Amino acid sequence: MEYSNLRRQIIFMKKNLFDQGYLDEQFNQLEELQDESSPNFVEEVAALFFKDSSRLLTNIEQAIDKYPQDFYRLDSLVQQLKGSGSRFIVLENITSGSRFVFYGTKGGYLDEQFNQLEELQDESSPNFVEEVAALFFKDSSRLLTNLEQAIDKYPQDFYRLDSLVQQLKGSGSSIGALRMKNECSVFKVNCNDRNLEGCRRSLQKMKREHATLKQKLESYFQLLRQVGPRDYAVSSRK
């Protein structure tokens, strides 16, 4: 009886959170990922979110006081805060039980742009997304090399560095490379502050994010080829 009452309270509380606009469908998707192997998964994700978002809120508050006219800095910080609650995209291979997570607070490698690319793919262009990804990695690798060379050759030319990282950010937008775009924004803030060491650290992080995303997407596309086009993916919006 006590268990039944607790269940009703949980259902009622969750319904209120949805009805009052505190949660959206993303929370349901998180709960679907929770199983016996990770019984506290949702609670752990929530804890990470509150830790990260509290830090970002503090940073925004401090930035408003310290740099009240630096709207680029403020916009960059609030974009990071918005990204803290990013979505998940899940692909499940029913035959093997494999599961890949690309979106959200645990990863945040991709954003909604990737979903939009997948919607453009059909029988007439079955490899469209993979081809776009290949172009992105070719272009972004070139831009990362150019950026690294520019830091070594023109360490005080922050206008040049900002221009190059803006191109890299645009390249990331084409595929929805969320974490790379966010790090590009951090790099641009360092340029604005004329913080060369900050730029160097940010570049190294961009290179790591680039390599990780490439590895994850290669695994994703390989699995898609095994599954076949009809079982393509579970969209984060469904």
FIDOLO-867613 format. One line per field, with one value per residue (C-alpha): residue number from 1; residue in one letter; x, y, z negated. Coordinates in Angstrom, 2 decimals, padded with zeros to 5 digits. Layout:
<atoms>
nr	NUM	... .
rest	A	... .
X	X	... .
Y	Y	... .
Z	Z	... .
</atoms>
This chain:
<atoms>
nr	1	2	3	4	5	6	7	8	9	10	11	12	13	14	15	16	17	18	19	20	21	22	23	24	25	26	27	28	29	30	31	32	33	34	35	36	37	38	39	40	41	42	43	44	45	46	47	48	49	50	51	52	53	54	55	56	57	58	59	60	61	62	63	64	65	66	67	68	69	70	71	72	73	74	75	76	77	78	79	80	81	82	83	84	85	86	87	88	89	90	91	92	93	94	95	96	97	98	99	100	101	102	103	104	105	106	107	108	109	110	111	112	113	114	115	116	117	118	119	120	121	122	123	124	125	126	127	128	129	130	131	132	133	134	135	136	137	138	139	140	141	142	143	144	145	146	147	148	149	150	151	152	153	154	155	156	157	158	159	160	161	162	163	164	165	166	167	168	169	170	171	172	173	174	175	176	177	178	179	180	181	182	183	184	185	186	187	188	189	190	191	192	193	194	195	196	197	198	199	200	201	202	203	204	205	206	207	208	209	210	211	212	213	214	215	216	217	218	219	220	221	222	223	224	225	226	227	228	229	230	231	232	233	234	235	236	237	238 .
rest	M	E	Y	S	N	L	R	R	Q	I	I	F	M	K	K	N	L	F	D	Q	G	Y	L	D	E	Q	F	N	Q	L	E	E	L	Q	D	E	S	S	P	N	F	V	E	E	V	A	A	L	F	F	K	D	S	S	R	L	L	T	N	I	E	Q	A	I	D	K	Y	P	Q	D	F	Y	R	L	D	S	L	V	Q	Q	L	K	G	S	G	S	R	F	I	V	L	E	N	I	T	S	G	S	R	F	V	F	Y	G	T	K	G	G	Y	L	D	E	Q	F	N	Q	L	E	E	L	Q	D	E	S	S	P	N	F	V	E	E	V	A	A	L	F	F	K	D	S	S	R	L	L	T	N	L	E	Q	A	I	D	K	Y	P	Q	D	F	Y	R	L	D	S	L	V	Q	Q	L	K	G	S	G	S	S	I	G	A	L	R	M	K	N	E	C	S	V	F	K	V	N	C	N	D	R	N	L	E	G	C	R	R	S	L	Q	K	M	K	R	E	H	A	T	L	K	Q	K	L	E	S	Y	F	Q	L	L	R	Q	V	G	P	R	D	Y	A	V	S	S	R	K .
X	000.00	002.80	004.60	001.45	001.08	004.69	004.19	001.11	003.00	005.86	003.49	001.61	004.83	006.21	002.92	002.99	006.55	005.47	002.21	004.00	006.65	009.65	010.35	009.87	010.02	013.78	013.20	011.12	013.89	016.40	014.19	013.98	017.79	017.74	017.79	019.03	022.64	022.33	019.45	020.44	021.20	018.62	019.55	023.25	022.53	020.42	023.23	025.71	023.31	022.76	026.49	027.33	024.45	025.12	028.70	027.56	024.95	027.65	029.94	027.17	026.40	030.07	030.46	027.47	029.09	032.63	031.98	028.53	029.05	030.71	027.59	029.61	031.01	027.55	026.04	028.78	028.18	024.43	024.88	026.93	024.14	021.58	023.77	023.89	020.38	021.02	019.09	019.99	019.89	019.84	020.38	019.56	020.61	017.95	019.97	023.06	021.67	024.28	023.42	025.09	024.39	025.46	023.29	022.79	024.34	026.39	027.89	026.55	028.57	025.76	022.79	019.49	021.27	022.27	018.61	017.80	020.53	019.11	015.67	017.17	018.49	016.29	016.52	017.89	020.80	021.25	024.73	023.96	024.75	027.93	029.09	028.36	030.28	033.25	033.30	033.09	036.03	038.12	037.36	037.66	040.98	042.37	041.07	042.48	045.89	045.65	044.67	047.54	050.02	048.62	049.02	052.69	053.40	051.17	050.66	049.53	047.31	044.04	042.00	043.46	042.89	039.30	038.63	039.98	038.04	034.87	035.35	035.83	032.68	030.76	032.08	030.90	027.45	027.02	026.85	025.76	029.10	027.88	030.91	033.28	031.10	031.00	034.77	035.10	033.05	035.45	038.38	036.74	036.32	040.04	040.78	038.67	040.66	043.95	044.63	047.11	047.50	043.72	043.63	046.26	044.33	041.10	042.73	043.96	040.47	038.99	041.40	040.37	036.66	037.23	038.98	036.35	033.44	035.09	035.55	031.96	030.43	032.51	031.09	027.60	027.76	029.25	026.36	023.83	025.20	024.66	021.14	020.00	018.19	014.74	015.87	017.84	017.68	015.54	015.24	015.69	012.40	010.29 .
Y	000.00	002.38	001.56	002.31	005.68	006.55	005.62	007.85	010.73	010.31	010.25	013.29	015.24	014.44	015.42	018.77	019.42	018.80	020.76	023.78	023.78	022.77	019.62	018.50	015.22	015.05	013.96	010.99	010.01	010.09	007.79	005.35	005.08	004.06	000.32	-002.20	-001.65	002.09	002.50	006.06	007.30	010.13	011.35	011.38	013.34	015.81	016.24	016.95	019.46	021.37	021.42	022.69	025.16	026.61	027.31	028.93	031.08	032.33	033.08	035.03	037.04	037.89	038.79	041.17	042.98	042.97	043.35	045.00	046.09	042.90	041.36	038.88	037.40	037.31	035.67	033.04	032.20	031.95	029.69	027.38	027.45	026.64	023.79	022.35	021.02	019.65	016.79	013.12	011.21	007.45	004.68	001.17	-001.87	-004.38	-007.36	-006.59	-004.35	-001.69	001.85	005.09	008.41	011.58	014.32	015.77	016.52	013.31	014.01	016.99	016.21	017.11	019.45	019.66	020.39	016.73	015.69	018.09	016.55	013.08	014.29	015.32	011.81	009.47	006.56	008.83	009.87	007.07	008.26	011.97	012.53	010.48	012.48	015.78	014.51	013.57	017.08	018.59	016.57	017.39	021.12	021.34	019.44	022.02	024.89	023.41	023.14	026.74	027.91	026.05	027.50	031.01	030.81	029.89	032.39	035.33	034.90	038.49	038.79	038.11	039.48	036.77	034.09	035.23	035.14	031.59	030.25	031.87	029.82	026.70	027.47	027.86	024.52	022.91	024.44	022.60	019.25	020.36	019.77	021.28	020.81	022.09	025.15	025.85	025.61	027.94	030.46	030.07	030.63	033.82	035.09	034.45	036.41	039.27	039.19	038.90	035.78	033.77	030.94	030.65	030.38	027.63	025.64	026.08	024.90	021.71	021.05	021.65	019.11	016.54	017.19	016.92	013.54	012.19	013.25	011.69	008.40	008.36	009.21	006.57	004.00	005.42	005.23	001.74	000.56	002.25	000.32	-002.91	-001.99	-000.77	002.39	001.43	001.18	004.35	006.17	007.30	011.06	013.12	014.86	011.70 .
Z	000.00	-000.94	002.32	004.33	002.60	003.38	007.03	007.25	005.65	008.12	011.10	009.79	009.15	012.60	014.26	012.46	013.62	017.22	016.92	015.44	018.16	016.05	018.11	021.70	023.63	023.12	019.52	020.68	023.09	020.24	018.17	021.09	021.03	017.36	016.67	014.12	015.15	014.40	011.91	010.96	014.47	014.55	011.08	012.04	015.23	013.24	010.70	013.50	015.04	011.78	011.02	014.50	014.77	011.30	012.33	015.57	013.81	011.44	014.40	016.15	013.02	012.54	016.22	016.09	013.16	014.55	018.31	018.56	022.18	023.45	024.97	027.00	023.79	022.22	025.30	025.32	021.66	022.04	025.08	022.88	020.29	022.97	024.20	020.69	021.26	024.77	026.29	026.77	030.00	029.62	032.11	030.96	032.92	031.89	033.06	030.99	028.27	029.05	028.03	029.06	027.35	029.14	027.65	024.24	020.91	020.95	024.36	026.24	029.37	031.81	031.94	033.84	037.13	037.34	037.15	039.97	042.12	041.52	042.60	045.97	046.55	048.59	051.04	053.76	051.50	048.93	047.87	047.75	044.05	044.18	047.22	045.44	042.42	044.61	046.11	042.63	041.30	044.37	044.10	040.31	040.30	042.73	040.60	037.39	039.08	040.30	036.83	035.18	037.68	037.21	033.42	033.88	036.67	035.66	031.89	031.36	034.44	032.63	035.52	037.78	035.14	034.58	038.33	038.64	035.68	037.04	040.22	038.10	036.13	039.39	040.58	037.34	037.77	041.07	039.28	035.81	034.06	030.79	028.55	031.22	031.80	028.07	027.83	030.83	028.84	025.91	028.28	029.55	025.98	025.43	028.62	027.34	024.07	026.03	023.97	026.04	023.52	023.32	027.12	027.05	024.44	026.36	029.59	027.93	026.61	030.07	031.54	028.93	029.51	033.27	032.94	030.53	032.73	035.78	033.95	032.67	036.03	037.80	035.37	035.88	039.68	039.55	037.39	039.68	042.63	040.69	039.60	043.02	044.15	042.87	039.25	039.62	036.29	033.41	033.69	030.55	031.34	031.37 .
</atoms>
